[in-house]
Amino acid sequence: MSTFSGKVALVTGSGQGIGRATAERFATEGAKVCVLDRDADRVEETVKALASGEGAVLGISGDISRRQEVRRAVERCVDRFGGLDVLVANAGISGVQPLLDIDDASWQRILDVNLTGTFLCTQEVARVMARSGGGAIVVTASTNAFWVEANMAAYNASKGGVVAFVRTAALDLARFGIRVNAVEPGVVRTPLAAFVTEDPVAAADYLKRIPLDHFADPADVADAILFLASKEARYITGQTLILDGGLTLGLPEGWNRGSGARDQDSEIRNQKANRS
Ligand SMILES: NC(=O)c1ccc[n+]([C@@H]2O[C@H](COP(=O)([O-])OP(=O)(O)OC[C@H]3O[C@@H](n4cnc5c(N)ncnc54)[C@H](O)[C@@H]3O)[C@@H](O)[C@H]2O)c1
């Protein structure tokens, strides 16, 4: 994989979780990194962690769902580093509520951050990239865009919208040399998914559905994001890269125990025993 030496990357939601791991990976690959998060303390922590490396880093606190804050953040990146080559539109929030209980404010906030925030960041950064000959945008969507989980209507709808937006943005921005792609992680060990990954009962239950038998680490997603932003992905645009350990492939091995599959398994075992 190529390095990002001399490139400038803006990563939203990089105060913790997937965004932070991604900012760290870009810094390791020599990029100048703009850390944007609405939580000022987390921005500071990420900047400190990155500052020990070689690349330059700029921390900005701001809310991606507000046009003026996104514009100001993009202007600060450009003022400091002279341009923008990569946007990782990653910041997002979740919410678990049965459909009949969702109130207008919770619905709107999730849509504002996950969908409108992705639009605002993409548009503000793409305007800069269009003037400078192109760039790469990677959005953190989710398997929830197509493999929905109950009681998460707003989140699922926001991520479905994000994927449709990514495909459209790829069409609209191709003529400016801007590629737009998305990653679709399954369950990743971050504070956002801790209610699953850190609850022994929920985690054990969920893991039964994941063929690779473990949750993703933030670094697993960061690597996929770096690939989509890299020159190795130069002919890829408008695509989604699923990284879910096999979660959404279908019913996992073992689901049909008790039917013909059991007989088949014992037949295979017998054949092996006879051969040895
Ligand atoms: N963790 C998972 O299992 C998982 C799975 C699929 C997709 N995702 C997506 O990955 C992205 C990152 O999630 P994570 O798991 O790292 O979450 P996280 O909660 O650990 O981190 C998200 C970061 O984004 C910041 N943020 C939230 N709203 C913001 C806003 N309006 N403006 C600026 N910053 C804001 C938070 O302060 C936080 O630091 C999200 O879009 C999420 O939907 C996560």
The ligand as a Gaussian input file, in Angstrom:
#p B3LYP/6-31G(d) Opt

LIG

0 1
 N      -19.018000       0.709000      16.164000
 C      -19.724000       0.011000      15.293000
 O      -20.086000      -1.167000      15.526000
 C      -20.082000       0.622000      13.956000
 C      -20.574000      -0.238000      12.968000
 C      -20.917000       0.284000      11.719000
 C      -20.757000       1.625000      11.477000
 N      -20.287000       2.442000      12.458000
 C      -20.150000       3.871000      12.140000
 O      -18.813000       4.261000      12.318000
 C      -18.770000       5.658000      12.624000
 C      -17.910000       5.860000      13.851000
 O      -18.498000       5.134000      14.913000
 P      -17.724000       4.685000      16.221000
 O      -18.180000       3.311000      16.491000
 O      -16.278000       4.982000      16.105000
 O      -18.463000       5.660000      17.268000
 P      -17.942000       6.377000      18.575000
 O      -19.161000       6.847000      19.281000
 O      -16.965000       5.538000      19.290000
 O      -17.146000       7.655000      18.002000
 C      -17.820000       8.625000      17.246000
 C      -17.129000       9.971000      17.398000
 O      -17.860000      10.895000      16.585000
 C      -18.061000      12.098000      17.321000
 N      -19.267000      12.764000      16.872000
 C      -20.544000      12.351000      17.059000
 N      -21.391000      13.260000      16.549000
 C      -20.643000      14.255000      16.026000
 C      -20.948000      15.472000      15.396000
 N      -22.204000      15.878000      15.200000
 N      -19.933000      16.262000      14.968000
 C      -18.637000      15.881000      15.178000
 N      -18.291000      14.745000      15.794000
 C      -19.293000      13.946000      16.227000
 C      -18.148000      11.651000      18.783000
 O      -17.850000      12.725000      19.669000
 C      -17.152000      10.498000      18.832000
 O      -15.866000      10.946000      19.225000
 C      -20.229000       6.092000      12.798000
 O      -20.666000       6.698000      11.601000
 C      -20.959000       4.791000      13.024000
 O      -22.305000       4.848000      12.622000
 C      -19.932000       1.975000      13.694000

